[in-house]
Amino acid sequence: MTAKLWGMPGSLYTARARSYLIKQHVAFEEAIPGDPGWPEVTKKIGRWIIPVLELADGTLIQDGVAIIDHVEAQGARRSAYPSTPRHRAIAHVFELFGGEGLLRPAMHYRWDFDADNLDFLRADFVGALMPGATPEVEAAVFGNASGRMRRARDGFGVSPETAGAVEASYHQFLALFDAHLARHPYLLGGAPTLGDYALIGPLFAHLGRDPYPHAEMQRRAYHVWRWVERMNRPQALLDGYPSEALIAEDGVPDTLAALLRFVAEDFLPELAAHVAFANDWLAARPDLAAGTNGLDNPGARVLGKAGFAWRGHMIETMVMPYRFWLLQRLQAALAAEGRALLDETGLGALATLATTRPVERAGNLEIWGAPR
């Protein structure tokens, strides 16, 4: 059999893996949690989580980044990892920001516009979780799934009080990314890298596919909308851009520097608050065994909530060790030129922010390593 990608059409994290496999011309089929084989996959993985790539020999790889790294290790058609120091730093910044820093607009625009979205979401969720359900079962399935996701929306700092700030933040990001994509087909030029594959998660699954934000993206940011299409096609789709080469000489055009400054303003305070929370959490558990995550439910992902100031509001958001794992990947990839670029764009703290114990991934879980 070809590889099988277990996920959902509307899943943010599935979108990263799907786009990468498409661009690498990897033969795969998609499978949904409603398929009969899914319970056995979850049993082997140890928790209900997507995406999961099932290889022809039955090997299971969970997590979009892990899927990318598996294909890279086998020999990617075109590596997602830039070879130059500043571009590699940028790719890792957006690997972190893309999947984590756009969660507020992703959740707001999915769950706070029911007049436009709800019928679509009901059909989409039930079609992936329990296709063919009776109306009564359909209502129960969607009620459970949407209730859980609406609680998650609240946990990312979205509320009636912050909705305006969430929209202003997203509109600012869209304008900046659109201006950059007006000159370059992908984040770093003529081919996608780690940053593109992370950004496609929220920008396709939620913001470029659900009815209300899809229409808003088309109205506000044609080049972003076209990039979303481009990221889901096996061809380069350069649309008249000059070449498939990355931006020459490790260059950072003004439009890209502006995007990095946006990340510094919009996401860095949250990440710093999360690191501080996690360090306090770890300090309160000096006997926590390495190789565990210290949670009553080992399959859980959240330590608690951290508070911080964001766009004129004090908000609390869920602290997830997975973000620290991505941060560590960024730090491990930094060379002197990359550090200098972070300093120049207000992101210098990314080079030094750290939890007192590293986050590792083993057995498809985020776990704590030994104290540093």
C-alpha positions as CSV (number, residue, x, y, z in Angstrom):
1,M,0.0,0.0,0.0
2,T,1.0,3.6,-0.3
3,A,1.5,5.8,2.8
4,K,-1.7,6.7,4.6
5,L,-2.2,10.1,6.2
6,W,-4.6,10.0,9.1
7,G,-6.2,13.4,9.7
8,M,-9.2,15.6,9.0
9,P,-9.9,18.0,6.1
10,G,-10.4,20.9,8.6
11,S,-7.4,20.0,10.8
12,L,-4.8,22.7,11.2
13,Y,-2.0,20.3,12.0
14,T,-3.0,17.8,9.3
15,A,-2.7,20.6,6.7
16,R,1.1,21.0,7.4
17,A,1.8,17.3,6.7
18,R,-0.5,17.1,3.7
19,S,1.0,20.1,2.0
20,Y,4.5,18.8,2.6
21,L,3.7,15.4,1.2
22,I,2.0,17.0,-1.9
23,K,5.0,19.2,-2.6
24,Q,7.5,16.3,-2.2
25,H,5.4,14.1,-4.6
26,V,5.0,11.4,-2.0
27,A,2.3,9.0,-2.9
28,F,-0.3,8.8,-0.1
29,E,-3.9,8.4,0.6
30,E,-5.9,10.3,3.2
31,A,-7.9,8.5,5.9
32,I,-10.2,10.0,8.5
33,P,-10.9,9.1,12.1
34,G,-14.3,7.8,11.0
35,D,-12.5,4.9,9.1
36,P,-12.6,1.5,10.8
37,G,-8.8,1.3,11.2
38,W,-8.5,4.5,13.3
39,P,-9.1,2.9,16.8
40,E,-6.2,0.6,16.2
41,V,-4.0,3.6,15.3
42,T,-4.9,5.5,18.4
43,K,-4.2,2.4,20.5
44,K,-0.7,2.2,19.0
45,I,-0.1,6.0,19.3
46,G,-1.3,6.1,22.8
47,R,-3.8,9.0,22.4
48,W,-6.3,10.5,20.0
49,I,-4.2,12.9,18.0
50,I,-3.7,13.8,14.4
51,P,-1.9,13.8,12.0
52,V,-0.5,10.3,11.8
53,L,1.4,9.0,8.8
54,E,1.1,5.2,8.4
55,L,3.9,3.8,6.2
56,A,3.5,0.7,4.0
57,D,5.3,-1.5,6.6
58,G,2.8,-0.3,9.3
59,T,5.2,2.2,10.9
60,L,3.3,5.1,12.5
61,I,4.7,8.6,12.6
62,Q,2.7,11.2,14.6
63,D,3.1,14.9,14.3
64,G,3.6,17.1,11.3
65,V,7.2,18.1,12.1
66,A,8.1,14.4,12.7
67,I,6.5,13.5,9.4
68,I,8.5,16.1,7.6
69,D,11.8,15.0,9.2
70,H,11.1,11.4,8.3
71,V,10.7,12.2,4.6
72,E,13.8,14.5,4.8
73,A,15.9,11.7,6.3
74,Q,14.8,9.4,3.4
75,G,15.8,12.0,0.8
76,A,13.3,14.8,0.1
77,R,12.6,15.9,-3.4
78,R,13.3,19.5,-2.3
79,S,14.4,20.0,1.3
80,A,12.3,22.1,3.6
81,Y,15.4,23.2,5.4
82,P,17.3,26.2,3.9
83,S,21.0,25.8,3.7
84,T,22.0,29.4,4.6
85,P,22.0,30.7,8.2
86,R,19.6,33.6,8.1
87,H,17.0,31.7,6.0
88,R,17.3,28.7,8.2
89,A,16.6,30.9,11.3
90,I,13.6,32.5,9.5
91,A,12.2,29.1,8.5
92,H,12.3,27.9,12.2
93,V,10.8,31.2,13.4
94,F,7.8,30.6,11.2
95,E,7.8,26.9,12.0
96,L,7.1,28.0,15.6
97,F,4.9,31.0,14.8
98,G,2.9,29.4,12.0
99,G,1.4,26.5,14.0
100,E,1.2,28.3,17.3
101,G,1.1,32.1,16.8
102,L,-2.0,32.2,14.6
103,L,-4.2,30.0,16.8
104,R,-6.2,33.0,18.1
105,P,-7.5,34.1,14.7
106,A,-7.8,30.5,13.6
107,M,-10.1,29.7,16.5
108,H,-12.0,33.0,16.5
109,Y,-12.8,33.0,12.8
110,R,-13.9,29.3,12.9
111,W,-16.1,29.4,16.0
112,D,-17.4,33.0,16.3
113,F,-19.2,33.4,13.0
114,D,-21.9,30.7,13.2
115,A,-24.2,32.4,10.7
116,D,-21.7,31.8,7.9
117,N,-19.7,28.8,9.2
118,L,-21.9,26.5,11.3
119,D,-23.6,24.4,8.6
120,F,-20.3,23.9,6.8
121,L,-18.5,22.9,10.0
122,R,-21.2,20.5,11.0
123,A,-21.0,18.7,7.7
124,D,-17.2,18.8,7.7
125,F,-16.7,17.5,11.2
126,V,-19.3,14.8,11.1
127,G,-18.1,13.7,7.6
128,A,-14.7,13.1,9.1
129,L,-15.7,11.7,12.5
130,M,-18.8,9.6,11.7
131,P,-19.8,9.7,8.1
132,G,-23.3,8.5,7.5
133,A,-24.5,9.2,11.0
134,T,-28.3,9.6,11.6
135,P,-29.4,13.2,12.4
136,E,-29.6,12.4,16.1
137,V,-26.1,10.9,16.2
138,E,-24.8,13.7,13.9
139,A,-26.1,16.3,16.4
140,A,-24.4,14.5,19.3
141,V,-21.1,14.1,17.4
142,F,-20.9,17.7,16.3
143,G,-22.1,19.0,19.7
144,N,-19.3,17.1,21.4
145,A,-16.6,18.1,18.9
146,S,-17.6,21.8,18.6
147,G,-18.0,22.1,22.4
148,R,-14.5,20.9,22.9
149,M,-13.1,23.2,20.3
150,R,-15.0,26.2,21.6
151,R,-13.4,25.6,25.0
152,A,-10.0,25.4,23.3
153,R,-10.8,28.8,21.6
154,D,-11.3,30.3,25.0
155,G,-8.0,28.8,26.1
156,F,-6.2,30.6,23.4
157,G,-7.3,34.0,24.7
158,V,-10.3,34.6,22.4
159,S,-13.3,36.2,24.1
160,P,-15.9,38.9,23.3
161,E,-13.6,41.4,24.9
162,T,-10.5,40.4,22.8
163,A,-12.3,39.7,19.5
164,G,-11.6,43.1,18.1
165,A,-7.9,42.8,18.9
166,V,-7.7,39.3,17.4
167,E,-9.2,40.7,14.2
168,A,-6.9,43.7,14.1
169,S,-3.9,41.4,14.7
170,Y,-4.9,39.0,11.9
171,H,-5.6,41.9,9.5
172,Q,-2.2,43.3,10.2
173,F,-0.6,39.9,9.6
174,L,-2.5,39.4,6.4
175,A,-1.5,42.8,5.0
176,L,2.2,42.1,5.8
177,F,2.2,38.6,4.3
178,D,0.3,39.7,1.3
179,A,2.8,42.5,0.6
180,H,5.6,39.9,0.8
181,L,3.9,37.4,-1.4
182,A,3.2,40.0,-4.0
183,R,7.0,39.8,-4.7
184,H,7.8,36.2,-3.8
185,P,5.7,33.0,-4.4
186,Y,6.8,31.6,-1.0
187,L,8.1,32.8,2.3
188,L,11.8,32.6,1.2
189,G,11.4,32.8,-2.5
190,G,10.7,30.2,-5.1
191,A,10.1,27.1,-3.0
192,P,8.4,26.3,0.3
193,T,10.4,25.7,3.5
194,L,9.5,24.8,7.1
195,G,7.9,28.2,7.6
196,D,5.5,27.8,4.7
197,Y,4.5,24.3,5.9
198,A,3.7,25.6,9.4
199,L,1.8,28.7,8.1
200,I,-0.4,26.6,5.8
201,G,-1.9,24.9,8.8
202,P,-4.1,27.8,10.1
203,L,-4.1,29.7,6.8
204,F,-5.7,26.8,4.9
205,A,-7.5,24.6,7.4
206,H,-9.3,27.4,9.3
207,L,-8.7,30.7,7.6
208,G,-8.6,29.7,4.0
209,R,-11.3,27.1,4.0
210,D,-14.1,27.9,6.5
211,P,-16.7,30.1,4.7
212,Y,-16.4,33.4,6.6
213,P,-12.6,33.7,6.8
214,H,-12.1,32.2,3.3
215,A,-14.2,35.1,1.9
216,E,-12.3,37.6,4.0
217,M,-8.9,36.3,2.8
218,Q,-10.1,36.6,-0.8
219,R,-11.3,40.2,-0.2
220,R,-8.3,41.4,1.8
221,A,-5.3,39.4,0.6
222,Y,-5.4,37.9,-2.9
223,H,-1.7,36.9,-2.8
224,V,-2.1,35.0,0.5
225,W,-5.2,33.2,-0.9
226,R,-3.2,32.3,-4.0
227,W,-0.3,31.1,-1.9
228,V,-2.8,28.8,0.0
229,E,-3.8,27.3,-3.3
230,R,-0.1,27.0,-4.4
231,M,0.8,25.2,-1.1
232,N,-1.8,22.5,-1.9
233,R,-0.5,21.8,-5.5
234,P,2.4,19.5,-6.5
235,Q,3.6,22.1,-9.0
236,A,5.6,25.2,-8.1
237,L,2.8,27.5,-9.6
238,L,5.2,30.5,-9.8
239,D,2.5,32.6,-11.6
240,G,5.1,34.6,-13.5
241,Y,7.6,35.0,-10.6
242,P,11.1,34.8,-12.0
243,S,12.5,31.5,-10.7
244,E,12.2,28.6,-8.2
245,A,15.4,29.8,-6.5
246,L,15.3,31.0,-2.9
247,I,15.9,34.7,-2.3
248,A,19.6,35.2,-3.3
249,E,22.5,35.5,-1.0
250,D,20.6,34.7,2.2
251,G,18.8,38.0,1.7
252,V,16.0,39.3,3.9
253,P,13.9,41.8,2.0
254,D,12.1,44.6,3.8
255,T,8.7,42.8,3.5
256,L,10.2,39.7,5.3
257,A,11.8,41.8,8.0
258,A,8.4,43.4,8.6
259,L,6.9,40.0,9.1
260,L,9.6,39.1,11.7
261,R,8.9,42.3,13.6
262,F,5.2,41.4,13.7
263,V,6.1,38.1,15.2
264,A,8.2,39.9,17.8
265,E,5.3,42.2,18.7
266,D,2.4,39.8,18.5
267,F,3.8,36.4,19.7
268,L,7.0,36.9,21.7
269,P,5.3,38.2,24.9
270,E,3.1,35.1,25.0
271,L,6.0,32.7,24.5
272,A,8.0,34.4,27.2
273,A,5.0,34.2,29.6
274,H,4.7,30.5,28.8
275,V,8.4,29.8,29.5
276,A,8.2,31.6,32.8
277,F,5.0,29.7,33.8
278,A,6.6,26.4,32.8
279,N,9.8,27.1,34.9
280,D,7.6,27.9,37.9
281,W,5.7,24.7,37.3
282,L,8.9,22.7,37.1
283,A,10.3,24.3,40.2
284,A,7.3,23.1,42.1
285,R,8.1,19.6,41.0
286,P,11.8,19.0,41.7
287,D,11.3,15.2,41.9
288,L,9.7,15.0,38.4
289,A,11.2,12.0,36.7
290,A,13.0,12.5,33.4
291,G,11.1,10.9,30.6
292,T,7.7,11.8,31.9
293,N,5.5,14.9,31.4
294,G,4.2,15.1,35.0
295,L,0.6,15.2,34.1
296,D,-2.1,13.1,35.6
297,N,-3.2,12.1,32.1
298,P,0.0,11.4,30.1
299,G,-1.8,12.1,26.9
300,A,-2.7,15.6,27.8
301,R,-0.9,18.5,26.3
302,V,-1.5,21.5,28.6
303,L,0.3,22.4,31.9
304,G,-2.0,25.3,32.8
305,K,-2.6,28.9,31.8
306,A,-0.2,31.8,31.7
307,G,-1.3,35.5,31.8
308,F,0.3,38.3,29.8
309,A,-0.5,41.7,28.3
310,W,-1.5,41.5,24.6
311,R,-2.8,44.4,22.5
312,G,-4.2,46.3,25.4
313,H,-5.7,43.3,27.2
314,M,-4.6,41.0,29.9
315,I,-5.3,37.5,28.7
316,E,-4.5,33.9,29.7
317,T,-3.6,31.2,27.3
318,M,-2.8,27.5,27.5
319,V,0.8,26.5,28.1
320,M,1.8,23.5,26.0
321,P,5.3,22.0,26.1
322,Y,5.2,21.3,22.4
323,R,5.9,25.0,21.8
324,F,9.1,24.7,23.8
325,W,10.2,21.7,21.7
326,L,9.8,23.9,18.6
327,L,11.7,26.7,20.2
328,Q,14.5,24.3,21.0
329,R,14.6,23.4,17.3
330,L,15.0,27.0,16.4
331,Q,17.8,27.5,18.9
332,A,19.7,24.4,17.7
333,A,19.6,25.8,14.2
334,L,20.9,29.3,15.0
335,A,24.3,30.4,13.7
336,A,25.8,33.9,14.3
337,E,24.1,35.4,11.3
338,G,20.7,34.1,12.4
339,R,21.2,35.4,15.9
340,A,22.1,38.8,14.5
341,L,18.9,38.8,12.4
342,L,16.8,38.0,15.4
343,D,18.4,40.9,17.3
344,E,17.7,43.3,14.4
345,T,14.0,42.4,14.2
346,G,13.2,42.4,17.9
347,L,13.3,38.6,18.2
348,G,16.6,38.3,20.0
349,A,15.0,36.7,23.1
350,L,14.2,33.6,21.0
351,A,17.9,32.7,21.2
352,T,17.9,32.5,25.0
353,L,14.4,31.8,26.2
354,A,14.5,28.3,27.7
355,T,12.8,26.1,30.2
356,T,14.9,24.7,33.0
357,R,14.5,21.2,31.5
358,P,14.4,20.4,27.8
359,V,11.3,19.1,26.1
360,E,11.8,15.8,24.3
361,R,9.4,13.7,22.2
362,A,9.3,10.0,22.8
363,G,6.4,7.5,22.4
364,N,4.4,10.2,20.6
365,L,4.4,12.4,23.8
366,E,6.1,15.6,24.8
367,I,8.2,14.7,27.9
368,W,10.7,16.5,30.1
369,G,14.4,15.6,29.9
370,A,16.9,15.9,32.7
371,P,17.5,19.3,34.3
372,R,19.9,21.4,32.1
